[in-house]
Amino acid sequence: MKSLFVPIALLALSATVFLFSCARSGRTTEERAPRIVNLINFVRNTEPRPVNISDEELYRTTLAQTELLRRHGLKGTFLLQYDALINPKYQALMKQALAEGSEVGGWWEITQPHVEAAGMEWRGAYPWDWHANVGFSSGYEPQEREKLVDTYMAKFKEVFGRYPASVGSWFIDARTLQYMADRYGIVASCNCRDQVGTDGYTLWGGYWNQGYYPSKLNAYMPAQTRDGQIGVPVFRMLGSDPINQYDSGIGEPAQGVETLEPVYESGGGNPRWIDWFFGMMTEGECLAYQYVQAGQENSFTWPRMQRGLEYQVRVIDSLSRAGKLTVQTLAETGRWFRERFETTPPTSVVALSDCKEAGRGSVWYDCRNYRANPVWENGTFRFRDIHLFDQRLESDYLNEANPSTQCFYTTLPVVDGLNWSSVRDTAGLRLMFGNLSESPVRARVGEPEVERSAEGELRIAMPLDEGGRCVIRLNERSIRIELPPSAPYRLMLTTARDKRLPFTKIASREIRARIKDFDYGFRCTAGTIESNLQGAVFSVSPDGEGAIELEMATGR
């Protein structure tokens, strides 16, 4: 394994080609924004899926994780499933971790001893069953969810003398999260990264990274107002590759995994990828804060995660000692967020150079109203993803138990470069050159530059091969594209054939859509929308000054 200090020393040289940045509201200071790492390991007492993993091996894995943090003098967050919470061995181990500065909180996957302690009948096939209808709170009726919370909190206080400040899970329903906040005062939560189909769980279209205040009606949906939000920030887990994770598994029923998780060689188990990821996180410009969760569930066992996790922790330790990042517990980050932001702030993740050296770049812009993902691929440009957020959209599981072994949390798609693509045809809202009567071609663009142009706004500028440049401004209200006047540029949405799209109305100044029984849409306040095109869903051409502006915060 190569020395840690060589790549870390070189990180500043490459920060111009890959950077993480984010924008905040209400502050104009030029102070260096914090880069925050949570070392979160969540703990199960039993693992029924691989039959050769014993409860003792799970315990030894968590023990090794505590020893790793101790060697580096770092604090972490250990989130305990109920079956681990009631195990005296874990109780003793966690009390030692608390004494060393770590946090102990709750991991909200539901187990047989948890359900039975709450006075209910267990419906699972195993003592811990990962299927959505029994292993997660959304599989239970609202009053049952409160019983599960009360039972867990009482046991936690009995063991540790207080209630947990943070509770995480792959997904927690809004009723449970609100109840935990109101009755027991939790200050932070975390949920799974965006994914399609993995383990039967789909979370797609949400706030892509960092943290957000969730809607009272849908814990996956960012809220737009203080009155409509649960006052507990939810942080996205697992550190997705901002370029390659999204496209992994196009045309397949489930995505692949390219994340910071140390068991995966395409990401967090690869020292080169780790250096790339952490280095650019710390050296990149950032308005508000940068965030990533490191760590691993003990189900993967220590032999599988050891190499990657030990390397990651060495990198984190080195960068922390150099003052380039801050290691916090999940609860500390939640308190910091609540003190700083009244509503969800705009943030971004900017990756202008691919670790795979495949000629790709990506920007993720998130705010309380929408997310957008501009990408560059070998000299062309498209919006790979645009999803709107609306706090009025209720989760399917708000008032009723989920009867299915799968679960689906989604937002409101305008562009979906994964689900609207096939292996042969990649969906996107592309920058094109040429009049509609002349079959436009993909515009050729040069290397982009990304900067903060205003408070809460991200500005992307790229040269155009035909002369001039394209400037994109992303802010809470709108997406604005500025092009050379009179030149035949346009944006065109193309998708794979036979994909079911949500659009119900495409007019010159407005597009409307529907998901289930929920209507949504956006307005075009500069430029003109055209439809009924061969090979495209719609086209947006600039106005006389070369501007296209799509208002993303309409109707709320």
Helices and strands as residue ranges (DSSP letters): H 5-14, E 35-43, H 55-72, E 77-80, H 82-85, H 88-99, E 103-107, H 112-117, H 132-135, G 137-139, H 142-160, E 166-168, H 174-184, E 188-191, G 198-200, E 201-204, E 211-212, E 214-215, E 218-222, E 234-236, H 271-283, E 290-294, G 298-300, H 302-321, E 326-328, H 330-340, E 347-351, E 360-366, E 370-377, E 380-388, E 407-410, E 412-416, E 428-433, G 436-438, E 441-442, E 449-454, E 457-463, E 469-474, E 478-482, E 489-494, E 503-506, E 510-515, E 518-526, E 528-530, E 538-541, E 547-551
